[in-house]
Amino acid sequence: MTGATIWLTGLPSAGKTTIAHEVAGRLRAGGRRTEVLDGDEIREFLSAGLGFSREDRHTNVQRIGFVAELLASHGVTVLVPVIAPYADSREAVRERHRAAGTAFAEVHVATPVEVCSERDVKGLYAKQAAGEISGLTGVDDPYEAPVTPDLRIESQGQTVAESADAVWGLLAERGLV
């Protein structure tokens, strides 16, 4: 089976991880080898010690991209729900996959910051508003939205299943399911 990396980028609380797990469940149900490389788990186990400077964020994204390409090159469909705020970092990951001949698709979960703030799954927006944290992506730290992603999902206007259907459609279109 052909592996692939599906990179879901977007603001905190955009719905990236929820969509990734929904798609992963469908892939596993269909007999596909699938992994979800969750950004929070990677930070804890693979990128412990990195901060949130531009350089550290780039390093984190490159580490995740390396692991994703390695798994995908061995036939695993890898879903990567990671903010990855900088376009050049995401492009470097895409290029790593292209150079290796490994399928890659960028999905922009384009949920507006106002909706993400209402969802506030981890309480980050509330902490930022209270002055407890700074450097929140999309609020007081940059987020460079993809200009030409392979797929753009506006999760605020659809169910998780509908968002997952859109990702599934992209995978089917590319012969990856």
trRosetta pair geometry for C-beta under 8 A, 3 or more apart (Angstrom, degrees):
i j d omega theta_ij theta_ji phi_ij phi_ji
1 32 6.7 -174 169 -129 158 77
1 33 7.0 152 71 21 138 98
1 75 4.8 95 75 -162 81 107
2 75 6.8 -111 -139 -124 7 67
2 103 6.5 66 154 -4 113 133
2 175 7.4 40 49 118 147 93
2 176 6.3 -100 92 -120 111 70
3 33 7.6 -46 -97 79 99 106
3 71 6.7 -163 -170 127 148 63
3 72 3.7 173 131 -165 115 52
3 73 6.3 -81 61 -20 135 12
3 74 6.3 46 -28 65 153 39
3 75 4.5 -171 -45 -140 101 9
3 76 4.8 28 -124 49 125 40
3 77 5.9 -157 -147 -67 63 44
3 78 7.0 38 180 -10 107 90
3 102 6.8 -23 90 -152 96 101
3 103 7.1 -176 104 41 50 101
4 72 5.4 62 -113 -146 2 119
4 77 5.4 6 50 -124 83 75
4 78 7.1 -151 97 32 44 72
4 102 7.2 162 -116 168 44 79
4 103 3.6 -41 -112 90 96 116
4 104 6.8 -173 -166 -73 78 30
4 105 6.9 21 168 2 121 98
4 171 7.4 167 69 -127 153 91
4 174 7.5 102 -111 111 158 136
4 176 4.8 -18 -7 -139 151 139
5 65 7.8 68 -175 -140 166 62
5 68 4.3 72 -117 157 129 118
5 69 6.4 -46 -36 -76 140 54
5 71 8.0 105 -82 71 92 96
5 72 4.8 -79 -43 -53 82 150
5 78 4.7 -20 -110 70 70 108
5 80 6.1 9 -171 -7 97 123
5 93 7.8 -114 119 159 153 110
5 97 6.0 -120 33 -97 126 141
5 102 6.8 52 -2 136 102 114
5 103 7.1 171 25 98 61 65
5 104 4.9 -3 63 -114 99 75
5 105 7.4 -179 94 29 58 59
6 20 7.7 169 97 -119 110 87
6 23 7.3 -75 88 118 157 156
6 77 7.1 19 -4 178 109 90
6 78 7.0 177 25 89 67 53
6 79 5.1 -18 68 -110 105 66
6 80 6.8 171 84 21 50 76
6 105 5.2 -9 -117 64 70 100
6 107 6.2 21 177 -7 91 120
6 167 6.6 77 -176 -163 148 115
6 170 7.8 122 -126 96 118 127
6 171 7.2 -42 -78 -76 137 104
7 68 7.5 57 -79 176 93 170
7 80 4.7 -21 -114 68 62 116
7 82 7.1 -49 -158 42 86 98
7 84 7.1 -13 178 19 118 158
7 90 6.8 152 137 -146 151 100
7 93 6.7 109 -85 113 155 141
7 94 7.9 -100 16 -71 149 82
7 104 6.9 13 -8 -170 111 91
7 105 7.0 -175 26 89 74 47
7 106 5.0 -25 70 -110 107 63
7 107 6.7 170 83 25 50 73
8 16 4.2 155 124 -149 118 94
8 17 8.0 -179 87 -57 138 35
8 19 6.3 167 -132 79 157 120
8 20 5.6 -133 15 -64 147 105
8 79 6.8 16 -7 -176 114 86
8 80 6.5 174 24 84 71 54
8 81 4.5 -17 70 -103 119 66
8 82 7.4 119 72 23 66 52
8 107 4.7 -24 -103 75 68 109
8 109 5.6 36 -177 -23 99 114
8 167 8.0 -30 -83 -101 114 135
9 16 7.2 22 -108 -107 6 136
9 82 6.7 -25 -98 82 70 63
9 83 6.6 63 -152 -177 73 24
9 84 4.9 -75 -114 59 114 106
9 90 6.4 -26 -65 -99 155 141
9 106 6.6 -11 8 -165 116 95
9 107 7.2 156 22 80 67 53
9 108 5.8 -30 72 -110 90 61
9 109 7.0 -176 83 22 35 80
9 146 6.5 111 70 -28 133 114
9 149 7.7 -151 48 -106 109 132
10 14 3.4 -112 129 81 127 170
10 15 7.2 -15 87 47 154 69
10 16 5.2 180 43 -58 109 110
10 83 7.0 -87 73 -123 36 57
10 108 6.2 120 -74 -172 89 57
10 109 3.5 -73 -30 69 153 88
10 110 6.5 -130 -115 -68 111 29
10 111 6.0 67 178 23 134 90
11 14 4.7 121 58 -55 69 111
11 83 6.9 32 -133 -129 21 100
11 111 6.3 -114 46 72 105 90
11 113 5.9 -158 -136 -96 172 71
11 116 4.8 -69 106 -74 124 168
11 137 6.2 -173 -135 111 69 100
11 138 4.2 8 -119 -34 116 163
11 143 5.9 -23 -88 -112 83 172
12 83 6.4 -18 -61 -86 68 126
12 116 6.1 110 84 178 60 128
12 121 7.7 -140 163 42 84 99
12 122 6.9 -76 -180 34 120 119
12 124 5.4 -26 133 58 157 150
12 125 7.5 -177 91 -47 120 88
12 136 7.0 -77 18 -168 140 92
12 137 6.1 125 -19 58 98 104
12 138 7.1 -151 19 28 82 126
13 111 7.6 -110 110 97 67 144
13 116 4.1 128 82 -161 101 80
13 117 7.5 144 74 -54 144 21
13 119 4.2 166 173 89 119 115
13 120 5.7 -38 -87 -83 164 21
13 121 4.6 173 -108 4 94 96
13 122 7.1 -139 -63 14 100 83
13 124 7.4 -161 -24 40 115 112
13 125 7.3 -58 14 -22 147 118
14 109 4.3 126 134 113 122 113
14 110 7.6 52 -159 -30 128 3
14 111 3.9 169 -145 33 77 120
14 116 5.5 -25 -73 -94 59 115
14 155 6.4 119 163 28 70 136
15 18 5.0 -62 -161 48 69 116
15 19 5.5 68 141 -24 91 105
15 109 5.4 -153 68 -176 88 138
15 111 5.9 116 8 -40 105 144
15 119 7.8 -109 -58 -133 80 173
15 153 7.8 -107 87 113 125 124
15 155 4.0 -161 42 165 157 172
15 160 7.2 -154 -166 -105 118 83
15 163 6.7 -82 137 -152 135 176
16 19 6.2 -67 -153 38 23 106
16 20 6.2 22 154 -21 64 111
16 39 8.0 33 101 -4 140 122
16 81 3.5 144 140 -155 102 102
16 82 7.3 -146 150 2 153 21
16 83 7.8 -150 0 -72 161 49
16 109 4.9 -155 -77 18 74 151
17 20 5.4 -52 -143 36 32 115
17 21 6.3 29 159 -17 66 104
17 36 7.6 88 -147 176 74 132
17 38 5.9 45 -121 -125 115 101
17 39 7.8 -108 -71 21 109 92
17 81 4.2 173 -76 104 56 159
18 21 6.2 -57 -149 36 27 106
18 22 6.6 28 152 -19 62 107
18 160 5.5 -91 145 -122 112 124
19 22 5.7 -56 -151 35 32 113
19 23 6.4 27 155 -14 67 106
19 81 7.2 143 60 -95 86 125
19 107 7.9 -133 118 125 143 144
19 109 6.5 -176 15 -96 149 132
19 153 7.0 112 -115 99 162 166
19 155 6.9 -110 -55 -101 126 129
19 160 6.3 -154 -88 -153 62 80
19 163 4.7 -82 -112 124 117 125
19 164 5.8 -174 -154 -73 73 73
19 167 6.5 128 166 -23 111 142
20 23 6.0 -59 -149 39 29 107
20 24 6.1 31 153 -22 65 110
20 36 5.1 115 143 -132 118 115
20 38 7.7 167 89 -88 149 75
20 79 4.0 154 -154 145 98 129
20 80 7.5 -161 -119 39 141 11
20 81 4.2 -115 -20 -39 144 117
21 24 5.4 -50 -140 37 33 116
21 25 6.4 40 157 -24 64 101
21 36 6.1 -2 -83 -81 66 163
21 79 7.9 -168 -56 95 34 149
22 25 5.9 -52 -154 30 28 112
22 26 6.8 26 150 -15 61 105
22 160 5.3 169 -58 156 155 106
22 161 6.8 -145 -169 -92 143 46
22 163 7.4 93 62 81 148 95
22 164 4.0 -101 117 -77 123 141
23 26 5.7 -57 -154 37 36 111
23 27 6.3 35 151 -20 69 106
23 79 5.9 143 80 -93 119 147
23 164 5.0 -169 -66 -143 74 93
23 167 4.9 -54 -91 97 140 140
23 168 6.5 -167 -126 -61 94 80
23 171 7.9 141 -163 -23 122 143
24 27 5.6 -55 -146 37 32 112
24 28 6.2 31 156 -18 67 106
24 34 4.8 163 -147 144 80 135
24 35 7.7 -54 -130 132 125 6
24 36 5.1 -60 -64 -52 156 109
24 79 5.4 -111 -63 16 101 141
25 28 5.9 -54 -145 38 29 109
25 29 6.3 32 154 -22 63 107
26 29 5.6 -54 -148 35 30 114
26 30 6.5 21 154 -11 62 109
26 164 6.6 138 -11 166 139 127
26 168 6.4 -47 112 -91 157 124
27 30 5.8 -66 -155 43 31 106
27 32 4.0 -66 174 63 90 130
27 34 4.3 111 100 -67 130 146
27 77 5.4 -120 -161 71 155 143
27 177 7.0 -110 -110 -114 83 103
28 31 7.7 74 -176 -54 33 11
28 32 6.4 -91 -77 61 31 74
28 34 5.3 -104 -60 35 81 127
30 177 6.7 35 106 -164 165 95
32 77 5.3 5 159 11 129 127
32 177 7.2 -62 -58 -124 146 71
33 75 5.9 61 50 118 133 91
33 76 4.7 -82 118 -109 106 70
33 77 6.9 141 85 15 58 73
34 76 6.6 148 -101 -169 21 80
34 77 4.8 -24 -105 68 80 94
34 78 7.6 168 -156 -83 55 32
34 79 7.0 20 -173 -5 101 102
35 71 5.7 -66 35 -180 139 158
35 76 5.5 15 4 170 105 132
35 77 7.8 166 26 83 61 49
35 78 5.2 -12 66 -114 94 76
35 79 7.3 -166 95 30 47 70
36 78 7.8 150 -97 -163 24 57
36 79 4.8 -23 -109 71 73 102
36 80 7.8 168 -160 -81 53 32
36 81 7.0 0 -168 8 102 101
37 41 7.5 -137 -170 72 48 111
37 42 5.9 44 173 -59 91 123
37 64 5.8 145 139 -155 137 97
37 67 6.3 140 -115 100 147 122
37 68 5.9 -105 10 -77 153 93
37 78 6.1 17 -9 -175 111 106
37 79 7.3 178 22 85 69 48
37 80 4.8 -9 61 -109 106 79
37 81 8.0 172 79 30 58 59
37 82 7.4 -23 107 -43 94 116
38 41 4.2 72 73 13 103 109
38 42 6.7 -175 87 -12 50 86
38 81 6.2 -7 -120 60 60 99
38 82 8.0 147 -174 -71 28 78
39 42 5.7 -55 -144 36 30 111
39 43 6.4 33 157 -21 64 104
39 64 7.3 -18 -107 -95 68 155
39 80 7.9 84 -59 179 81 73
39 81 6.3 -100 -12 103 98 65
39 82 3.9 136 -79 -113 112 75
39 83 6.3 86 -137 1 170 76
40 43 5.8 -52 -150 33 31 112
40 44 6.6 27 153 -17 63 107
41 44 5.7 -58 -151 37 33 111
41 45 6.1 -7 166 11 70 114
42 45 6.6 -76 -135 53 24 85
42 46 4.8 -36 -164 39 70 118
42 47 5.8 38 141 7 80 108
42 60 7.0 116 122 -170 116 94
42 63 7.1 155 178 103 118 111
42 64 5.3 20 -162 -90 165 104
42 67 7.8 -167 -122 39 119 150
42 82 7.3 -18 35 -97 143 123
43 46 7.6 -31 -63 55 11 75
43 47 5.0 -51 -124 70 44 108
43 48 7.2 98 157 -75 52 50
43 50 7.1 -111 -142 60 80 107
43 60 6.6 6 -95 -142 79 133
44 48 6.2 22 -176 -75 29 95
45 48 6.7 16 -104 -32 8 105
46 63 5.6 168 142 146 120 134
46 64 7.5 132 89 -75 147 67
46 67 7.1 -66 -127 -39 163 149
47 50 4.5 -38 169 16 98 130
47 59 7.2 143 -134 113 115 94
47 60 4.5 46 -132 -115 163 90
47 63 5.8 164 -73 57 104 154
47 64 8.0 -38 -35 -45 130 90
50 56 4.2 154 -174 -167 94 108
50 57 7.9 148 156 -64 123 34
50 59 6.0 -156 -121 82 137 120
50 60 5.4 173 110 -63 162 104
51 56 4.6 138 60 18 64 172
52 56 6.2 -74 -67 81 9 125
52 57 6.2 42 -157 -60 51 101
52 135 5.1 113 109 148 137 142
52 141 7.4 -42 150 -131 118 167
53 56 4.6 90 50 11 80 102
53 57 6.9 -146 88 -6 39 87
54 57 5.8 -57 -147 38 28 111
54 58 6.3 31 153 -21 64 106
54 86 6.7 80 -152 -58 91 147
55 58 5.7 -54 -150 34 30 113
55 59 6.5 31 152 -19 64 105
56 59 5.5 -50 -146 35 35 113
56 60 6.3 39 153 -21 65 104
57 60 5.6 -52 -149 35 32 114
57 61 6.4 31 153 -17 65 105
57 84 7.8 146 168 -129 100 40
57 85 6.3 -24 169 36 150 102
57 86 6.6 116 111 -1 123 115
57 89 6.9 -85 124 -66 87 166
58 61 5.8 -57 -149 37 31 109
58 62 6.3 29 154 -18 65 107
58 86 6.5 -33 -82 54 87 143
58 88 7.7 -15 -117 94 116 97
58 89 4.7 -143 -123 -96 71 117
58 92 8.0 54 -163 31 95 149
59 62 5.8 -57 -147 37 30 110
59 63 6.4 32 154 -21 64 104
60 63 5.9 -55 -151 33 30 111
60 64 6.5 26 154 -14 64 107
61 64 5.8 -56 -149 39 32 110
61 65 6.1 35 152 -22 66 109
61 82 6.8 153 -112 134 79 140
61 84 4.8 99 -114 -119 125 95
61 86 7.5 -137 -1 51 160 94
61 89 4.2 66 79 166 155 124
61 90 6.9 -79 -177 -69 141 53
61 92 7.7 101 114 64 113 112
61 93 6.4 -98 156 -47 96 125
62 65 5.4 -53 -143 38 32 115
62 66 6.3 39 155 -25 64 102
62 89 6.9 -105 -48 -154 78 90
62 92 6.4 -32 -97 111 94 131
62 93 7.0 -152 -107 -74 48 86
63 66 5.7 -51 -151 30 30 113
63 67 6.6 24 154 -12 64 105
64 67 5.9 -58 -150 39 32 107
64 68 6.1 33 153 -20 67 110
64 80 6.1 120 160 -150 118 127
64 82 5.8 87 140 -60 170 166
64 84 7.9 -119 66 -75 141 112
64 93 7.6 -20 89 -110 85 137
65 68 5.6 -54 -141 38 30 113
65 69 6.2 27 160 -17 65 106
65 80 8.0 56 -87 -144 53 169
65 92 7.0 144 67 105 174 84
65 93 3.3 -130 -116 -120 137 102
65 96 5.6 109 149 44 118 147
65 97 7.7 -106 -170 -38 98 94
66 69 6.1 -58 -148 37 26 106
66 70 6.3 28 154 -21 62 109
66 96 7.0 -88 -87 176 57 160
67 70 5.6 -55 -148 35 30 115
67 71 6.4 26 157 -14 65 106
68 71 6.0 -59 -150 39 28 106
68 72 6.0 24 156 -16 66 113
68 78 4.5 173 -147 119 81 151
68 80 5.3 -27 -94 -62 142 135
68 93 7.4 33 57 -166 132 118
68 97 8.0 -41 108 -76 104 113
69 72 5.6 -57 -139 43 30 111
69 73 6.0 35 159 -26 65 107
69 93 7.7 -163 -42 -165 113 77
69 96 5.4 -102 -53 127 159 111
69 97 5.3 -147 -106 -88 109 74
69 100 5.8 107 -177 37 122 156
69 102 5.4 137 -148 64 82 159
69 104 7.9 -21 -95 -77 88 115
70 73 5.9 -55 -148 32 24 111
70 74 7.0 8 154 -5 58 109
71 74 6.0 -74 -160 43 33 102
71 76 4.1 -55 163 62 93 136
71 78 4.9 105 88 -68 126 129
72 75 7.8 145 -173 10 33 8
72 76 5.9 -94 -85 70 36 75
72 77 7.3 53 -114 -113 82 28
72 78 5.1 -89 -60 9 93 116
72 97 7.2 -1 80 -125 149 107
72 102 4.9 100 110 -175 118 126
72 103 6.8 -135 177 57 129 74
72 104 7.8 80 141 -77 173 73
73 100 6.0 -68 -87 155 126 133
73 102 5.1 -71 -76 -89 79 129
77 171 7.7 31 -145 -133 139 133
77 176 6.7 118 -109 166 119 109
83 137 5.3 100 -177 71 145 171
83 143 7.3 -88 -180 -118 103 109
84 89 5.8 -151 -164 100 91 119
84 90 5.1 100 148 -73 130 97
84 93 7.7 -53 -140 2 148 146
85 89 7.8 49 62 38 50 134
85 137 4.9 -139 -83 -136 133 124
85 138 7.8 -141 -120 -43 116 75
85 141 7.1 -16 -164 128 173 101
85 142 6.0 128 157 102 124 72
85 143 4.6 -94 -141 -113 97 61
85 144 6.3 97 160 19 64 74
86 89 4.4 81 77 5 100 109
86 90 7.1 -179 92 -6 53 84
86 142 7.4 61 -85 101 77 116
86 144 5.6 53 -132 25 37 125
87 90 5.8 -60 -150 40 34 108
87 91 6.0 35 154 -22 69 109
87 144 4.3 -86 -28 119 94 135
87 146 7.0 140 -113 -100 93 55
87 147 7.6 27 -122 -8 139 95
88 91 5.5 -52 -142 38 33 114
88 92 6.4 41 155 -25 64 101
89 92 5.8 -51 -153 29 30 113
89 93 6.9 29 149 -16 61 102
90 93 5.7 -54 -156 34 37 112
90 94 6.5 39 147 -19 68 103
90 106 6.4 72 174 -116 125 135
90 146 7.0 -86 103 -86 161 102
91 94 5.4 -50 -147 36 37 114
91 95 6.2 39 152 -21 66 105
92 95 5.6 -52 -146 37 31 114
92 96 6.5 40 151 -25 63 100
93 96 5.6 -46 -150 28 34 114
93 97 6.8 31 151 -14 63 103
93 104 7.4 169 131 -150 85 144
94 97 5.9 -60 -158 38 33 110
94 98 6.3 33 148 -21 68 107
94 104 5.4 171 -130 119 65 148
94 106 6.7 -40 -80 -44 120 118
95 98 5.4 -51 -142 37 35 113
95 99 6.1 36 158 -21 67 105
96 99 6.0 -56 -148 36 26 110
96 100 6.5 12 156 -7 61 113
97 100 5.9 -67 -148 45 29 103
97 102 4.5 -98 -155 77 79 95
97 103 7.1 -51 174 93 123 15
97 104 3.7 97 104 -42 164 133
98 101 7.6 34 -179 -71 30 30
98 102 7.9 -88 -51 49 18 65
98 104 7.0 -76 -48 25 69 130
103 174 6.6 127 -154 153 133 135
103 176 6.1 -174 131 -91 163 127
105 150 4.2 -93 -159 63 87 161
105 151 6.8 33 165 3 116 104
105 170 5.9 139 179 150 159 130
105 171 7.8 -134 20 -79 157 63
105 174 7.0 -144 -61 -17 132 162
106 146 5.8 161 138 -110 133 159
106 149 4.6 -117 109 -142 98 83
106 150 5.2 128 52 6 62 94
106 151 7.7 -178 97 34 49 68
107 149 6.2 99 -128 169 18 129
107 150 6.5 -53 -71 66 58 92
107 151 4.6 -14 -116 70 82 104
107 152 7.7 168 -164 -88 58 25
107 153 6.3 19 177 -4 103 111
107 167 6.1 -5 -104 -104 157 99
107 170 7.2 -169 -85 31 109 167
108 145 6.3 72 -152 -167 138 86
108 146 4.5 -140 -69 40 128 117
108 149 4.0 -157 -13 -29 104 162
108 151 7.3 -173 27 94 66 53
108 152 4.8 -14 65 -114 104 74
108 153 7.1 178 88 27 52 67
109 153 5.2 -21 -114 69 60 107
109 155 5.6 12 -165 -24 97 122
109 163 7.6 39 -122 -160 101 133
110 145 6.9 62 -116 -149 96 127
110 152 5.2 10 -10 -170 132 98
110 153 6.5 159 20 72 79 45
110 154 5.4 -41 76 -89 97 68
110 155 7.9 156 56 1 49 78
111 115 5.1 -109 176 83 97 124
111 116 5.4 118 114 -58 114 92
111 119 8.0 -2 156 2 149 141
111 154 6.9 130 -86 -155 53 52
111 155 5.0 -36 -73 46 111 102
111 156 5.3 122 -134 -34 88 99
112 115 4.9 91 64 8 81 101
112 116 7.1 -149 99 -4 41 89
112 156 6.7 -30 23 -11 89 153
113 116 5.4 -54 -144 40 37 115
113 117 6.0 43 155 -25 68 105
113 138 5.0 -177 -100 152 115 119
113 139 6.6 148 -160 -76 135 75
114 117 5.7 -52 -149 33 28 114
114 118 6.8 29 151 -18 61 103
115 118 5.7 -52 -152 34 35 111
115 119 6.5 32 150 -16 66 105
115 156 4.4 -73 -136 -92 165 135
116 119 5.7 -56 -148 39 33 110
116 120 7.3 93 149 -64 57 54
116 125 7.0 149 120 -58 83 137
116 138 7.2 33 66 100 156 154
117 120 5.9 16 -172 -59 36 100
117 125 4.2 166 -131 -162 74 162
120 123 5.8 63 160 -95 104 29
120 124 6.6 -157 -149 43 81 64
120 125 4.5 -101 -104 35 109 112
120 126 5.8 76 -169 -20 151 96
123 126 5.1 -54 -165 44 71 116
123 127 5.8 75 136 -26 85 102
124 127 5.7 -57 -147 38 32 111
124 128 6.2 31 155 -20 67 106
124 133 6.9 -64 -154 65 73 148
124 136 5.7 146 157 -125 109 120
125 128 5.7 -52 -146 36 31 111
125 129 6.2 32 154 -19 64 107
125 136 6.9 128 -96 -178 52 157
125 139 7.0 157 -122 -65 78 149
126 129 5.7 -54 -145 38 30 111
126 130 6.2 23 156 -13 64 111
127 130 5.8 -62 -145 43 29 107
127 132 4.1 -81 -167 68 83 119
127 133 4.6 39 130 11 114 109
128 131 7.8 46 178 -68 30 21
128 132 7.3 -83 -66 53 23 74
128 133 5.4 -57 -81 74 65 88
128 134 6.9 108 -133 -101 84 37
128 136 4.3 -46 -84 -15 147 147
128 139 5.5 72 148 101 159 158
128 140 6.8 -180 -165 11 123 114
131 134 7.9 1 -152 -60 51 90
133 136 6.4 91 111 -54 109 100
134 140 5.7 -65 -161 93 80 139
134 141 7.8 121 153 -44 67 103
135 140 6.5 -64 -64 92 19 94
135 141 4.5 48 -161 -55 52 135
136 139 4.2 7 89 42 109 121
136 140 5.8 63 43 35 79 83
136 141 6.0 167 67 18 26 104
137 141 5.1 -55 -88 83 44 107
137 142 7.4 -27 -140 87 70 32
137 143 4.9 86 174 -68 92 106
138 141 7.4 -2 8 69 36 71
138 143 4.2 0 -74 -4 77 138
146 149 3.9 82 107 -58 145 94
146 152 7.7 -157 78 -89 111 95
149 152 5.4 121 61 -67 123 76
150 170 6.2 97 134 -155 109 135
151 166 6.2 146 -176 149 132 104
151 167 6.7 158 98 -98 163 57
151 170 4.8 -76 -54 -70 139 146
153 158 7.6 -93 -170 47 93 130
153 163 5.0 75 -169 -141 140 94
153 166 5.5 152 -97 82 106 151
153 167 7.5 -26 -59 -51 140 87
154 157 4.9 22 111 22 106 114
154 158 7.1 102 85 4 69 101
155 158 6.4 -89 -145 56 38 85
155 160 7.8 25 -153 -96 107 54
155 163 5.2 13 -111 -87 87 142
158 162 3.7 -111 175 89 118 134
158 163 5.6 147 96 -51 118 77
158 166 7.9 86 98 -22 164 125
159 162 4.6 100 52 5 76 100
159 163 7.1 -137 96 -2 43 85
160 163 5.6 -54 -150 37 34 112
160 164 6.2 33 151 -18 67 107
161 164 5.6 -55 -146 39 31 111
161 165 6.3 41 150 -28 64 102
162 165 5.3 -44 -147 28 34 118
162 166 6.9 39 151 -22 61 98
163 166 5.8 -50 -159 28 35 113
163 167 6.9 30 147 -13 65 102
164 167 5.6 -52 -151 38 39 110
164 168 6.1 43 149 -22 68 106
165 168 5.4 -54 -146 38 31 115
165 169 6.3 40 152 -26 64 103
166 169 5.6 -49 -152 30 30 116
166 170 6.9 32 150 -18 61 101
167 170 5.7 -52 -156 33 36 112
167 171 6.5 35 148 -18 67 104
168 171 5.6 -55 -150 37 34 112
168 172 6.2 34 152 -20 67 106
168 177 6.6 -1 -158 -16 76 167
169 172 5.7 -53 -144 37 30 111
169 173 6.2 35 154 -23 64 106
170 173 5.6 -52 -147 33 30 115
170 174 6.5 12 158 -4 63 111
171 174 6.1 -71 -151 47 28 100
171 176 4.3 -96 -163 75 79 106
171 177 4.5 68 128 -22 116 110
172 175 7.6 40 -176 -72 32 25
172 176 7.5 -94 -61 49 21 69
172 177 5.2 -48 -79 50 66 113
